[in-house]
Amino acid sequence: MYTKYQPTSMQPYSRDQKGAFMDRRIQRTRNSLFSAFIELRAVKPVEKITVKELTEKANISKQTFYLHFQDIYDLSEYLENDALQSLIGDIPNPEYMLTNPAEASRQLCNAFINQGHLFSILFPDDSRSYGVLTNKLDALIKEKIYDERPEFRDDLSKNVEVSMFVQGCAYTLLKYKDQDVAKVIDTLAGIIERAVRE
């Protein structure tokens, strides 16, 4: 059975991704849309989901949908970004990508595991979805790192290093997620540790 989706940005009287306060009615409407979208997205690609189908499932009007989102793709991107922000929040030390990459790879992989099933719905098993996911994740992690360490923002070597770790770890974990995940994480950390020593 499907459980309701509760995005990280939707706490009572919280701010949305654009920084605006939302009252409980707006939250309920959005949560209905989010849950209905995730339920539909679990069984069909985003391009096959219609606004009519979504709004009927969410029990809201099409007009209400368009007050919140431009189209299905806007809603999908909102949820992808929200899920990625939640994942980033589960990484205790993103700056380890620069100082302790083996441990950073473990933290990144564990953050994916903590997110559970949502990522497999929003980013299904195909190279386009994985590319979107890893590119967005790479950019978000770099922003978080460079907020703390601005001196590395324009350092090509550091940017390449972070991209290699983030994209390599994320893609590899997703590719082998149905295998022995602990062994996958240990293997990734071991490879990174050896690469850093050399």
Secondary structure, DSSP 8 states (H G I E B T S, - for coil): -------TT-STT-B-TTS-B--HHHHHHHHHHHHHHHHHHTTS-GGG--HHHHHHHHT--HHHHHHH-SSHHHHHHHHHHHHHHHHHHT-S-TTHHHH-HHHHHHHHHHHHHHHTTHHHHHS-SSHHHHHHHHHHHHHHHHHHHHHH-GGGTT-HHHHHHHHHHHHHHHHHHHHTTTS-HHHHHHHHHHHHHHHHH-
